[in-house]
């Protein structure tokens, strides 16, 4: 075979190989962006029996702090994070800073109602070899049986218009989550009771239990916001008014348009769930987050007041229909 013939043959083989890699990459990407499985955001649970001290991981998933191994610094977000391994070999993402405590409580309240959440615990003190000793650290599990499949959209998802999705929106306002961005909406794949399952959840719930922005102006709405401030949280309301069959929530900030379509009956659905929570459970959510007793009491009273707001607004307006 001539040198030219050999060159053409080699070029053909390279072209075929490159094309095969492109196809494989596209198939892999397609599989990643179009995962298969039962789509779940919320499941019916016995709300009053849920243990909010341990939360979604239960007693059995508690971190083993007998030995901590530093893996690497975790990139992304506004707070310092480290990926670590505990004494049992489980992998965690340790989040430092002011968001650790409110996030721990927020996860527990959502999970108590039946929503899918991350598995998190609050560690009052944690020493990470080579990095230091830190107070009030949130540990978020990275179980091997869960695959992170990307993010989902507030405006376009399989649950648009359902009670559970509308209820989730109300919960975002109830816990004063001012960081409503789709990068925090996590899609997890796992094998559950239904076989392959896709869990739609809101992660990174640290920007909560303080004060929402005080206006709707672009960028300027950020002023006045706070995180994990019980006195700020206690001064707020949940429901501004009910008009034309819709609930207007007391929310100001980005993506405010997604809260405009919640009906009275959808608010009633969530109210019936929230009323199943007892005061001990609400306090336990904040006790698990290592809040002092005076703050736990303030949060419990404020949350109970917001539940009563929703209850009264939906009861009164349903009776008038």
Secondary structure by P-SEA (a helix, b strand, c coil): ccaaaaaaaaaaaaaaaaaaaaaaaaaaaaaaacccccccccccccccccccccccccccccccccbbbbccccccccbbbbbbcccccbbbbbbbccaaaaaaaaaaaaaaacccccbbbbbcccccccbbbbcbbbbbbbccccccccccccccccccccaaaaaaaaaaaaacccccccccbbbbbbbccccbbbbbbbcccccccccccccccccccccccccccaaaaaaccccccccccccccccccccccccccccaaaaaaaaaaaaaccaaaaaaaaaaacccaaaaaaaaaaaaaaaaaaaaaaaaaaaac
